[in-house]
Amino acid sequence: MAWAVRGLIEGFYGRPWTWDERLLVLRHCAERGMTDYVYAPKSEPRHRDRWREPYDAADLDGFARLVADSGVRVGFAISPGLSVDGSSADDRAALAAKVDQVVATGVDLVCLAFDDLPWRPDAGPGHARLAAGLAEHLAGRATLVLVPTEYAGTSATPYLAAIAEGVPEDVPVAWTGEAVVNDRVTAAQARARAAALGGRAPLLWDNYPVNDALMADRLHLGPLWGRDPALADACCGYLANPMVQPRASLLPLASAAAWLRGEDPVAAWLAEAGDLRTFAEACDGAVPAALVQSLAGAVDGPGWQQAAAPLGRWLAAAAACAAPGLEDEVGPWLAAVHREAAVAAEALLLLQATRPVVTLAADGTGRVAPPDDDAAARHAFALLHEWPALRRSEPQVMGVRRAVQPALGQRADGRWAFLPGALLEDRNAVDALVRLAFRAVEGMAPPEAPVVTTDEEPVEVGEDGTFRVPPGATALARCGEVATLVRPPAGPPLGEPTTWG
């Protein structure tokens, strides 16, 4: 099954994009193979609350401009469900007139949206009749898409049965997955949803990388993941719901576009990230979390320094990272990344102070510094002052500390159901690193003079900590119960020890 629709839907709550911002995003997406855009800003009054109200000339010119210059098929959504009376001829006429006004600009995809309405067990037949009537009114002038009130989940419900029975088969019906926001969406779930709709393959409204409402404290700048490639055979269309920040949405949308092309979305993300990569990784949180986890697995053994080195390099980059072109959209998050990186560096320096630190060049020359009580105390006190304040900051970067997301599905009767994953806690990489560092300093023994060996043979260590091993050989430095094993080239994970020897 080929994607009949593949693109994005501006379907978030919050400040709607400007027409210039829309054009920028749509051209970006068109260049990467997306073919469709749907205008559906929840907080624009004439989309939802005042749906009967006509658009003014400036907005109609905006639609026409997108049609002419964006490179994608332009769609328009209307959400009348809060006040529409399907039995009223006046309301049906108002709906038709509003749609005709926009279709006249060249828009040829219309989305009738009944999402985010109070649950009513008897709403299905009325929604189906309105959709069928609008499809008849359009008479092929534009493609119609329906967003039902029960847009999540895979269970058959009376509402969905009424939609399946009353909505023409050529009208795609949108679906967000098992929940409103999903870590994973599978082809098996899509097939189950199709079965609940009488065999009609769903159109996936993917709430990625959207960050509105409950998620406004985060920037979802990471790549698309957890989407089954087989969804292309189980769904009739795909629309990504972007962030409130239009320019910040470009990178994750490029990842989604690659997935729609059948390519690796992570590889495409890496290819597109450029100078934005470190900042985006910090906002996403997966990379720093993996680096800290790798260190945690090695910290009690002699390989800790080798495991800490990539983390040290990444933190140095994060402390100096920029967000080129996005400064006006992401200022609070950029400042938060810099603060978090500074505290994380303090934690890594504390950990480093509890272990012997070794430099080793390819020619076999090296130097060792023993654990440093004074440095450990200095970094520990700094963390005691800085870390609690950091944990109270609002922008979430480096992984969430405490956050929520709409992990909502639907029960068999159509009512909302809370699914696992609504509460996100203790996923912050900096917090994990600080805890790791304090565990290392607890009960720290008085430093001992380092003993260096290579291939279990002792090596002479000078008063200044210098030593020599055969070129290319490993060196093991031990100070009491703690040890460090390095292979050349090796150096301190983050900054030089304050004392050598």
Order of alpha helices (4+ residues) and beta strands (2+ residues): beta-alpha-beta-alpha-beta-alpha-beta-alpha-beta-alpha-beta-alpha-beta-alpha-beta-alpha-alpha-alpha-alpha-alpha-alpha-beta-beta-alpha-beta-beta-beta-beta-alpha-beta-beta-beta-beta-beta
